[in-house]
Amino acid sequence: MSVVPGASAPSIARISAPPFGLKVHAAGLDFGGAPLFEALDLALAAGSWTCLLGPSGVGKTSLLRLIAGLVAPWPGTTVECGDGGPLRGRIAYMAQQDLLLPWLPALDNVLLGARLRRERIDGAARERARWLLARVGLGEKLAALPAALSGGQRQRVALARTLFEARPLVLMDEPFSALDAITRHQLQALAAELLNGATVLHVTHDPWEALRLADRLYVMAGAPARLGAAVVLDGEPPRDVGAPALARRHAELLALLANGKREAA
Amino acid sequence: MAWLRGIAVVVGLVAIWQAVVSITGVPEFMLPPPLDVARALVGDAALLAGHAGVTLAEILLGLLCGTALGVATALAMAAWRPARDWILPVIVASQAIPVFALAPILVLWLGFDLGPKIAMATLIIYFPVASAFFDGLRRTDPGHLDLARTMGAARGTVLRRIRLPAALPSLASGLRVGVAVAPIGAVVGEWVGATAGLGHLMLHAKARVETPRMFAALIVLAVIGVVLYLAADRLLRRAVPWHAESNPAQD
């Protein structure tokens, strides 16, 4: 390996364009015949990390998929980029499942986006993929098939694949929830560091994760679902989960979530 | 271990066979003792090999045509919605026709040479290959499709880079079935009308009450079937190494 993972991230790790904010306005969506949410508004500040918390089935994932263009919302729903540009081609998506293609080695899985867009994969692209894999701690596993990797390692490859896309807007749907506690902790820190500068929307059911990573977070609750008031967090993520201030926030957040659950019931 | 077990099974079956012959005293023209059949296998080796070559050629050509047609059909149906809407019902309905019933017609159209046998083998292989592969193409992990969409992949690229490789294990299952049934197609074709092949040899031997030769031909046919299956299984496992189900022997 010619590239040593280190603190000085070379330009190859950076996102391709300046981040932009996002405004979702009057969003409505059906799920199984019933409205999941209607007239829902959400604003993401450019370069900020926003977490979406709430009980299972409330519509967090659907909101994320709506923004990703994977489901068709009600007419009248608008999704606008803060810089007026299109959303198409400027998002990266990371799901709870690693979604690695089982027949491709780790390196080619990281290069998947470029392959699918039929871009020419040159030495620089390979070098960047290698650097990212080294950065997530898999510099020795470039040629490994997903079946030969542990769950945590596979999700690391998925993170590297997401980072390789170098998109200004990153949508993450419970990306760490299938991992054991230690791996989750490590990957959270890694994601916070490597996604610094991008606009991130992160769906999670883990209040600690949200408190650790988010600049601001929303609790989504009710049927049809609504977003609660923004909870703004200070300090540079990833935050120390042992800090007393964060423990207090955690207690508040649990109360909020319990409230939301009661409302939904 | 597997080899030893296989040999043990063969030895056991031959022993039972000999026991049945000895105990019941069944006449030789009904069930010849194993030793007579072994003698026929050795004595008629050249004859059997010649006919086996013909049958094997029919099977292999049928496999080639059936696989090519099946793969092409599945791809067409996966890539183009109208193709699926028009072809799929025809394929499903065609399964209601017993393929063997077509054998006399194929002989009528294609003569007594290899043609109708290859056509029979092709027909019998076509369906499992086409349906298994299409099924695989249709059941791509929706998560992979979502990911590809967010990455801005075109439809054709998704088919080639994701759906097709993801369906290879299903295609392999279809091919295993195809290889297993291919000899049936060839032999049925030979029974209806042929001048060569193991099926023809069996009918010929039956007419002349050369029962040991019939059994010898049957054994050669069984060996061809088993060897073909094992070879295909091994090849397919190597072609789809990432798939756990491609290792059924380890179940």
Interface residues (C-beta under 8 A of the other chain):
Chain A: R65 A68 G69 L70 R88 G89 I91 A92 Y93 A95 Q97 L99 L101 P102 W103 L112 G113 R115 L116 R117 R118 L145 P146 A147 E165 L171
Chain B: D141 G143 H144 D146 L147 A148 R149 T150 M151 G152 A153 A154 T157 V158 R161 I162 P165 A166 L168 P241 W242 H243 A244
